[in-house]
Amino acid sequence: MNQFVENKTENTYKFWHALSHPNEWRTQEPLRIVKGDGLYVWDDKGHKMLDGFAGLWCVNVGHNRTEVKDAIKKQMDEISYYQLFAGVSHPLAEQLSNKLIEMTAEEDMAKVIYGSGGSDAVETAIKIARQYWVLKDQPKRTRIMSLKNAYHGVNLGGTSLNGMPVFKMNYGPLLEQCNQIESPWLYRNPWNCEDPDELARLVVDQFEREILYYGADTVAAFIAEPVQGAGGIIVPPEKFWPSLRKLCDKYEILLIADEVITGFGRSGHMFGSRGWGVKPDIMVLAKGLTSGYVPLSATLLNTRIEQAFHDNNDHKGLFMHGYTYGGHPLGCAAALAVLDIVEKENLPENAAKMGQYLLTELKKLEAQYPLIGEVRGKGLMIALDLVKDKNSREPIDAEGDIAARLTEACRSAGAVIRPIGTKLCLAPPLTIDQAGCDVLINALKSAFDQVQA
Ligand SMILES: Cc1ncc(COP(=O)(O)O)c(C=O)c1O
């Protein structure tokens, strides 16, 4: 017996929960969700809650949408699975790839490579970036750079690029030549810089110094989330992404936008990078692509990269990558139905509008409760940063139980939110209306009243 389980009855189920010590949950009842409809989910005791995190930042169109279920069922009645390896296809994979390229015409995207989740779409992006430079006869360009606080999934490539040490510490040795520069985070940065333009400059300057130190001829790509999600919902300064693009162009470095969370409207724009006025070379898409109804991801590459493969006639252009479930027909069926809803209901615009409403109302809580150091966000990605002291901005103890108690109190008051370290995060379905936002706000108020007392 160890400290977690002493004198307690163990759970009977046999799976491990992600991102936690297995012992932590041995003796605790999980939140067991049994039903969902629209903005709401129900637990196994019949308690109804607003899904303030859209599952895991993914159920953008809301739960239980007939259009999506019908599309999946229709495809199942035809054929449930077929593959996309060399020379084999199925109609919905073709239809969806055409749709994705049409939606990203502004970004000059040319081709789609399917996967089944965000982590494997990131791996695809890394391998494509490296192969691009092999095709360009610059094989030494293998370094991939990223940001502190970044999250790029849990496969070994993504783990190497993650900017939070906790994701890496037990899994080395990791991919070589991956290094992280400071995160463009106004609330906490090593320069104590509070001027957005200056902060964008400081971070991008650091990137340039690293390029010059290692040599531009060793750098393949830079990868970043348009708004950092799992790192604590960090919204970069307005000038950061345009400056990043400019610097990448100066040294011909590929820019990869990890849009796993921000893709399809969550940041208030159809794509997060588009919201910053930037065209990446590679876009990584998952979650919102199918609203989580069926696992599916897509890595999009632009004409610059496609051309390099197109022009190659020897083995260097051989694309030795692909997943059994990449482009799964049920995922493609779900995605086509979901994207139709995203466009018809103009969900990016609703995310911007409702996000602004939530941010304005939650800022009032920031002024009211000493525990809230800052409320920040963009679109429907919002974080409440919990602090010991507003002036020093020192976070609450990560090992303490304040975030867990607030989360629990929120659930009792009718809303599921997600604690990420010392932050409470909100990412509700993009279909949320003002009444739904009020449910979230009131649940948070009630939770802070209870815990603060
Ligand atoms: C930005 C980003 N990239 C990659 C991933 C990994 O996606 P998945 O969990 O589907 O593997 C996530 C998951 O949250 C993410 O937020």
The ligand as a Tripos MOL2 file, in Angstrom:
@<TRIPOS>MOLECULE
LIG
   16    16     1     0     0
SMALL
NO_CHARGES

@<TRIPOS>ATOM
      1 C1         -2.2820   21.6990  -29.6710 C.3       1 LIG1
      2 C2         -2.4090   20.2210  -29.5210 C.ar      1 LIG1
      3 N1         -1.6730   19.4300  -30.2890 N.ar      1 LIG1
      4 C3         -1.7780   18.0880  -30.2210 C.ar      1 LIG1
      5 C4         -2.6490   17.4980  -29.3350 C.ar      1 LIG1
      6 C5         -2.7450   16.0090  -29.2510 C.3       1 LIG1
      7 O1         -3.9550   15.5460  -29.7100 O.3       1 LIG1
      8 P1         -4.5090   14.0920  -29.3190 P.3       1 LIG1
      9 O2         -4.7900   14.1140  -27.8540 O.co2     1 LIG1
     10 O3         -5.7240   13.9330  -30.1760 O.co2     1 LIG1
     11 O4         -3.4440   13.1150  -29.6730 O.co2     1 LIG1
     12 C6         -3.4460   18.2960  -28.5080 C.ar      1 LIG1
     13 C7         -4.3930   17.6990  -27.5570 C.2       1 LIG1
     14 O5         -4.9540   18.3510  -26.7080 O.2       1 LIG1
     15 C8         -3.3130   19.6950  -28.5900 C.ar      1 LIG1
     16 O6         -4.0120   20.5100  -27.7850 O.3       1 LIG1
@<TRIPOS>BOND
     1     1     2 1
     2     2     3 ar
     3     2    15 ar
     4     3     4 ar
     5     4     5 ar
     6     5     6 1
     7     5    12 ar
     8     6     7 1
     9     7     8 1
    10     8     9 2
    11     8    10 1
    12     8    11 1
    13    12    13 1
    14    12    15 ar
    15    13    14 2
    16    15    16 1
@<TRIPOS>SUBSTRUCTURE
     1 LIG1         1 GROUP 0 **** ****
